[in-house]
Amino acid sequence: MEARTRNGIFATLVLAVVGLGGVALAWLARSRRSLVQLPQRGRVALIGDSLAVGLASPLHKLTASDGGALLPLGRISTTITMWAHGDFSTVAAFAPDVILVSLGTNDAALARPQDEQRQLEILLASLTRLGVPIVWIDPPELPTLPRSATVRWMLDDAQRVHPFERFRSDTLMIPRQGDQVHPTPAGYGLWAATLWAHLHGGSHA
């Protein structure tokens, strides 16, 4: 009888663990889907560094094909700190349905990216005040910039406080130029198309 009781308790624990695992896997599957659903004829503002500049052209084609509009505000070689004290009145006047932020690559080249944590908080607070959903486009995997992991950790930490979504580009296989940082034209096209599908209810691994 005692053995049967022990076996029953063990079986119950196994089922509980399996059940929790199923819940976790379901949550992970949902987490790959965008919480931001861009409407048809959606208006998209894009800010960031040279990767934002590269994404602008394919995103412009995608928004135009949907009857929407893109406000491209990417600036080459910019960092989180450079944007933290920016003037976002142009973004506000554009009245976007979503703000895309492509930053972090140049920050990963800094000796101590974590020193920009406070500037990241300031930037996110400024963007949040616009009352528009924010999707932060994480940099792709950057093998030549090992401190990109620190930037991702900063974003993880900031996400506990600020309501913004992440598009994890580091999980994508994006063709790169020789510097192993900037995508090729085809790479930018693939990246933009995957992001676009994500914003319309698709998912990515």
PATOR-351417 format. One record per residue: residue number from 1; y, x, z of N, C-alpha, C, O in turn; residue in one letter. Coordinates in steps of 0.1 Angstrom, whole numbers. Atoms other than C-alpha are relative to their C-alpha. Example, Ala and Ser with C-alpha at 12.3 -4.5 7.8 and 13.67 -1.06 7.14 Angstrom:
BEGIN
   k   npy   npx   npz  capy  capx  capz   cpy   cpx   cpz   opy   opx   opz r
   1   -12     9     0   -45   123    78    12     9     0    12    19     7 A
   2   -11    -9     0   -11   137    71    11    -8     8    22    -3     9 S
This chain:
BEGIN
   k   npy   npx   npz  capy  capx  capz   cpy   cpx   cpz   opy   opx   opz r
   1   -12     8     0     0     0     0    12     9     0    22     6    -7 M
   2   -12    -9    -1    24    28    10     2     7   -13    13     9   -18 E
   3    -1    -7    13    16    46   -23     6    -9   -10    14    -5   -18 A
   4    -6     9    10    23    15   -43    15    -2     2    22    -4    -7 R
   5   -14     1    -3    56    11   -25     8    11    -5    19    10   -11 T
   6    -7   -11     5    66    46   -32     1     0   -15    12     3   -21 R
   7     0     0    15    56    42   -69    10   -11    -5    17    -9   -15 N
   8    -9    10     4    76    10   -70    15     4     1    23     2    -8 G
   9   -13    -5    -2   107    27   -56     3    10   -11    14    10   -16 I
  10    -2   -10    10   103    56   -80     2    -7   -14    11    -3   -21 F
  11    -2     7    13    99    32  -110    14    -6    -1    21    -6   -11 A
  12   -14     6     0   131    14   -99    11    10    -2    20     8    -9 T
  13   -10   -11     2   150    47   -97     0     5   -14    11     7   -20 L
  14     0    -4    14   138    57  -131     7   -10    -9    15    -6   -18 V
  15    -7    10     8   149    24  -146    15     0     2    23    -2    -8 L
  16   -15    -1    -3   183    28  -129     6    11    -7    17    10   -13 A
  17    -6   -12     7   188    63  -143     0    -3   -15    10     0   -22 V
  18     0     3    14   177    52  -178    11   -10    -3    18    -9   -14 V
  19   -10    10     2   200    22  -175    14     6     0    22     3    -9 G
  20   -12    -7     0   229    44  -165     2     9   -12    13    10   -17 L
  21    -1    -8    12   221    67  -193     4    -8   -13    12    -3   -21 G
  22    -4     9    11   223    38  -218    14    -4     0    21    -4   -10 G
  23   -14     3    -1   256    28  -204     9    12    -4    19    10   -11 V
  24    -8   -11     3   269    63  -207     0     3   -15    11     6   -21 A
  25     0    -2    15   257    66  -243     8   -10    -7    15    -7   -17 L
  26    -8    11     6   273    33  -252    14     3     1    22     1    -8 A
  27   -15    -3    -2   306    44  -237     4    12    -9    15    11   -14 W
  28    -3   -11     9   304    77  -256     2    -5   -14    11     0   -22 L
  29    -1     5    13   298    58  -288    13    -7    -2    19    -6   -13 A
  30   -13     8     1   328    35  -281    11    10     0    21     8    -7 R
  31   -11    -9    -2   349    65  -272     4     7   -13    15    12   -15 S
  32    -3    -7    13   346    79  -308     8   -10    -9    14    -6   -19 R
  33    -8     9     8   363    47  -321    14    -1     6    16     0    18 R
  34   -14     0    -4   400    44  -321     3   -12     8    -1   -23     4 S
  35    -5    11    -7   416    22  -295    13    -5    -7    17   -17    -5 L
  36   -11     4     8   446    21  -319    -5    -6   -13   -11     2   -21 V
  37     4     6    12   440    -3  -347    13    -1    -9    21   -10    -7 Q
  38   -12     0     9   466     4  -375    -1   -12    -9   -11   -14   -16 L
  39     0    12     9   475   -29  -393     2     4   -14     6    15   -18 P
  40    -3    -2    14   476   -33  -430    15     1    -2    23    -6     5 Q
  41   -14    -4     2   510   -20  -443     6     6    12    17     5    15 R
  42    -5    -6   -12   512     0  -412    10    11    -2    10    18   -13 G
  43   -11   -11     1   541    24  -405    -4    11    10    -7     9    21 R
  44     5   -12    -8   531    59  -393    10    11     1    16    15   -10 V
  45    -9   -12    -2   553    86  -378    -9    12     3   -19    11    11 A
  46     8   -12    -1   538   121  -380     9    12     5    18    16    -3 L
  47    -8   -12    -4   553   150  -359   -10    11     3   -22     9     5 I
  48     8   -11    -3   540   185  -353     3    12    -7    14    14   -12 G
  49    -2   -14     5   535   220  -367    -4     0   -15    -4   -10   -22 D
  50     4    -2    14   523   234  -400   -12    -9    -4   -13   -13   -16 S
  51    11     8     3   491   214  -398     5   -15    -3    -1   -22   -11 L
  52    -6    13     3   512   182  -397     7     0   -14     6   -10   -21 A
  53    -6    -1    14   531   195  -428   -11    -2   -10    -9    -8   -20 V
  54    11     1    10   497   199  -446    -6   -14     0   -11   -18   -11 G
  55     6    13     0   485   165  -435     9   -11    -6     5   -22   -10 L
  56   -10    10     4   517   148  -447    -3    -6   -14    -3   -18   -16 A
  57     2     5    14   508   146  -484   -12    -9    -1   -10   -20    -7 S
  58    11    10     2   474   130  -482     2   -12     9    -2   -23     5 P
  59    -2    12    -8   485   107  -454    11    -9    -7    10   -21    -6 L
  60   -10     7     7   515    97  -475    -7    -9   -11    -4   -21   -13 H
  61     8     7    10   490    87  -503    -8   -12     6    -8   -23     0 K
  62     8    10    -6   469    68  -479     8   -12     5     5   -24     3 L
  63    -8    11    -5   497    48  -463     6    -8   -12     7   -20   -11 T
  64    -6     6    12   513    41  -497   -11   -10    -7    -7   -20   -11 A
  65    11     8     6   479    28  -510    -2   -13     8    -7   -23     2 S
  66     2    11    -9   479     4  -481    12    -9     1    13   -18     9 D
  67   -12     7    -1   514    -8  -486     9     3    12    18    -4    15 G
  68    -7    -4   -12   526    10  -456    10    12    -3    14    14   -14 G
  69   -10   -10     2   550    39  -450    -3    12    10    -8     9    21 A
  70     2   -12    -9   548    75  -435    14     6     2    21     8    -7 L
  71   -11    -8    -3   576    93  -417    -5    14     4    -9    16    15 L
  72     5   -13    -3   567   130  -420    11     9     6    21    12     0 P
  73   -10    -8    -7   585   152  -395    -6    13     5    -1    19    14 L
  74     6   -12    -4   563   182  -393     9    12    -3    16    12   -12 G
  75    -8   -12     1   579   216  -388    -9    12     2   -16    13    12 R
  76     8   -12     0   562   250  -395     3     8    13    14    10    17 I
  77    -1   -10   -11   555   273  -365     5    -6    13     9     1    22 S
  78    -5     6   -13   565   248  -338   -11    -1    10   -23    -2     7 T
  79     9     1   -11   550   245  -304     3   -13     8    13   -20     5 T
  80    -2    12    -9   547   218  -277    14     1     7    21    -9     7 I
  81   -13    -2    -7   578   233  -259    11    -3   -10    21    -9    -6 T
  82   -11     3    10   599   231  -291     2   -15    -3    13   -19    -6 M
  83    -1    14     2   591   194  -294     4    -8    12     9   -19    12 W
  84    -1     7   -13   594   186  -257    14    -6     2    16   -16     8 A
  85   -14     4    -2   632   183  -258     6    -4   -13    19    -3   -15 H
  86    -5     5    13   635   169  -293     7   -13     1     6   -21    10 G
  87    -6    13     2   655   139  -305    -9    -9    -8   -11    -6   -20 D
  88     9     9     7   632   111  -314     7   -13    -4     0   -23    -6 F
  89    -7    12     5   659    86  -325    -4    -3   -14    -5   -15   -17 S
  90     5     2    14   647    90  -361   -13    -8     1   -16   -17    -7 T
  91    13     6    -1   612    80  -350     2   -15     5    -4   -24     0 V
  92    -3    13    -5   626    50  -330     5    -9   -11     1   -21   -12 A
  93    -6     8    10   647    38  -359   -10    -4   -11    -9   -14   -17 A
  94    11     3    10   616    40  -382    -9   -12     4   -15   -18    -4 F
  95     8    10    -6   598    16  -359   -15     1    -4   -20    -8   -11 A
  96    14    -1     4   563    29  -364   -10    -8     7    -7   -13    19 P
  97    11     7    -7   531    12  -355    -8    10     8   -15     6    17 D
  98     7   -10    -7   516    45  -344     8    13    -2    14    16   -13 V
  99    -6   -13     1   529    80  -337   -12    10     0   -19    11    10 I
 100    10   -11     1   506   109  -348     6    13     4    17    16    -1 L
 101    -5   -13    -5   511   142  -330   -10    11    -4   -22    10     1 V
 102     8   -11     3   496   174  -345     6    12     5    13    19    -2 S
 103    -6   -12    -7   504   202  -321   -12     6     8   -21     0    12 L
 104     9    -8    -9   485   229  -302    -5    13    -6   -10    21     1 G
 105     5   -12     6   476   255  -328     8    12     3     3    23     7 T
 106    -8   -11    -4   506   277  -322     0     3    14     2    14    19 N
 107     1    -1   -15   503   271  -285   -13     8     3   -12    16    13 D
 108    13    -7    -2   467   285  -287     2    15    -3    -6    23     2 A
 109    -2   -14     3   482   318  -300     8     6    11    10    18    11 A
 110    -8    -6   -11   503   322  -268    -9     7    10   -21     4    11 L
 111     8    -8   -10   492   346  -241    -5   -10    12   -16    -8    17 A
 112     4    10   -11   492   317  -215     4   -14    -4    15   -19     0 R
 113    -4    14     5   492   283  -232     2    -9    12    10   -19    11 P
 114    -1     9   -12   488   267  -197    14    -1     6    17   -10    13 Q
 115   -14     0    -5   524   276  -189     8   -11    -7    19   -14    -2 D
 116    -6    11     6   533   248  -213    -4   -14     5     0   -24    -1 E
 117     4    13    -5   517   221  -193    11    -9     4    11   -21     0 Q
 118   -12     8    -4   550   209  -179     7    -5   -12    11   -17   -13 R
 119    -7     4    12   565   208  -214    -8   -11    -7    -3   -20   -13 Q
 120     9    10     6   535   188  -226     2   -14     7     3   -24     1 L
 121    -3    13    -8   542   162  -198    13    -6    -4    14   -18    -6 E
 122   -13     5     4   578   160  -208     0    -6   -14     5   -17   -17 I
 123     2     5    14   569   155  -245    -7   -14     0    -2   -23    -6 L
 124     7    12    -1   544   128  -237     8   -11     6     7   -23     2 L
 125    -8    10    -6   568   110  -214    11    -5   -10    13   -17   -10 A
 126   -10     4     9   595   110  -241    -6    -9   -11     0   -19   -15 S
 127     6     8    10   571    96  -267    -5   -13     5    -4   -24    -2 L
 128     5    13    -6   556    70  -243    12   -10     1    10   -22     0 T
 129   -11     9    -2   591    56  -237     4    -7   -13    11   -17   -12 R
 130    -3     7    13   593    46  -274    -9   -12    -1    -6   -21   -10 L
 131     7    12     0   567    20  -266   -10    -2   -12   -13   -13   -16 G
 132     9     0    12   544    29  -296   -13     8     4   -12    18    10 V
 133    13    -7    -2   507    39  -295     1    15    -5     7    17   -16 P
 134     0   -14     4   503    77  -296   -14     5    -2   -23     2     6 I
 135    12    -6     2   474    95  -312     2    15    -2     9    19   -12 V
 136    -1   -14     1   472   132  -306   -11     6    -9   -23     4    -5 W
 137    10    -6     8   454   150  -334    -3    14     5     5    24     3 I
 138     4   -13    -5   436   179  -317    -1    10   -12    -6     6   -23 D
 139     2    -9    10   436   211  -337   -15     1    -4   -23    -1     5 P
 140    14    -3     3   404   219  -356    -5    12     8     3    18    16 P
 141     6   -12    -6   380   245  -342     7    12    -5     8    14   -17 E
 142    -8   -11     4   400   277  -342    -7    13     5    -4    18    16 L
 143     8   -11    -4   376   307  -341     9    13     2     5    21    10 P
 144    -9   -11    -1   405   332  -344    10    -2    12    17     8    15 T
 145    -9     3   -11   424   316  -315    -8    -5    12    -9   -18    14 L
 146     9     4   -11   401   315  -285     6    -8    11    -1   -16    18 P
 147    -7     8   -11   427   300  -262     3   -14    -4     9   -22     3 R
 148    -1    14     4   425   267  -282    -7    -8    10    -4   -20    12 S
 149     7     7   -10   401   257  -255     9    -4    12     8   -14    18 A
 150   -10     2   -11   429   260  -229     9   -12    -4    13   -20     4 T
 151    -9    11     5   451   237  -251    -8   -13     2    -2   -23     6 V
 152     8    12    -2   423   211  -251    -1    -4    14    -1   -16    18 R
 153     0     3   -14   420   214  -214    13    -6     5    13   -16    13 W
 154   -13     5    -4   457   208  -210     1   -15    -4     6   -23     3 M
 155    -1    14     5   454   176  -231    -9    -9     8    -6   -20    11 L
 156     9     7    -9   424   165  -211     7    -4    13     6   -15    18 D
 157    -7     2   -12   445   169  -180    11   -10    -1    13   -19     7 D
 158   -11     9     2   475   151  -194    -4   -14    -3     3   -24     0 A
 159     5    13     4   454   122  -206    -4    -8    13    -5   -20    12 Q
 160     3     7   -12   446   113  -170    13    -7     5    12   -16    14 R
 161   -13     6    -5   483   104  -165     7    -8   -11    13   -19    -8 V
 162    -8     7    10   497    94  -199   -10    -8   -10   -21    -3   -13 H
 163     9     9     9   483    66  -222     1     4   -14     9    -1   -22 P
 164     0    -4    14   476    84  -254   -15     2    -4   -23     5     4 F
 165    14    -2     5   445    87  -276    -1    14    -7     9    20   -11 E
 166     3   -13     7   429   119  -290    -9    -2   -12   -18   -10   -12 R
 167     9    -1    12   414   125  -324    -5    14     0     2    23    -3 F
 168     6   -13    -3   390   153  -318    -4     7   -13   -15     6   -18 R
 169     3    -6    12   393   173  -350    -9    12     1   -15    17    -9 S
 170     8   -12    -2   374   202  -335   -15    -3    -2   -23     6    -2 D
 171    14     4     3   342   182  -342    -3    -1   -15   -14    -3   -19 T
 172     2     2    14   348   181  -379    -2    13    -7     3    24    -3 L
 173     2   -12     9   337   206  -406    11    -1   -11     9    -8   -21 M
 174   -11     0     9   370   212  -424     1    13    -8     2    23    -2 I
 175    -1   -12     8   372   237  -453    14     7     3    24     0     4 P
 176   -12    -7    -4   397   264  -444     4    11   -10    -3    15   -19 R
 177    -5   -11     7   419   290  -460    -5    13     6   -12    13    16 Q
 178     5   -13    -5   413   327  -455     4     3    15    -3    11    21 G
 179    -4    -3   -14   432   327  -421    -8    -7    10    -7    -6    22 D
 180     9     8    -9   405   303  -407     8    -9     9     2   -14    19 Q
 181    -8     9    -8   434   282  -393     4   -12    -9     1   -24    -5 V
 182    -5    11     8   449   262  -421   -10    -5   -10   -17     3   -17 H
 183    10     6    10   427   238  -442     5     3   -14    16     6   -17 P
 184    -3     0    14   425   241  -479     6   -14    -4     5   -23     4 T
 185    -5    14     4   441   212  -499   -11   -10     1    -9   -21     5 P
 186    12     9    -1   406   196  -501    -2    -3    15    -6   -14    19 A
 187     2     2   -14   403   202  -464    10    -9     7     6   -18    15 G
 188   -11     9    -5   436   185  -456    -4   -15    -4    -2   -24     3 Y
 189     4    13     5   424   156  -478   -11    -7     8   -11   -18    12 G
 190    11     4    -8   391   153  -459     4    -4    14     0   -14    19 L
 191    -4     3   -14   408   155  -425     8   -13     0     6   -21     9 W
 192    -8    12     0   434   129  -434    -8   -13    -2    -6   -23     4 A
 193     8    12     3   408   105  -448    -9    -4    12   -10   -16    15 A
 194     8     3   -12   386   108  -417     9    -6    11     5   -15    18 T
 195   -10     6    -9   417   102  -395     3   -14    -4     4   -23     5 L
 196    -4    13     5   427    72  -416   -11   -10     3    -8   -21     7 W
 197    11     9    -3   392    57  -413    -1    -3    15    -4   -15    19 A
 198     1     2   -14   393    62  -376    11   -10     5     8   -18    14 H
 199   -10     9    -4   426    44  -373    -2   -14    -5     5   -23     0 L
 200     4    13     5   411    15  -391   -13    -5     5   -20   -13    -2 H
 201    12     5    -6   382    10  -369   -13     8    -2   -24     4     3 G
 202    12    -8     2   358    37  -381    -2     9    12     5     9    22 G
 203     3    -9   -10   343    64  -360    -3    14    -6    -6    14   -18 S
 204     4   -13     5   336   101  -362    -7     7    11    -5     4    23 H
 205     9    -7   -10   311   124  -345     8    10     8     3    17    17 A
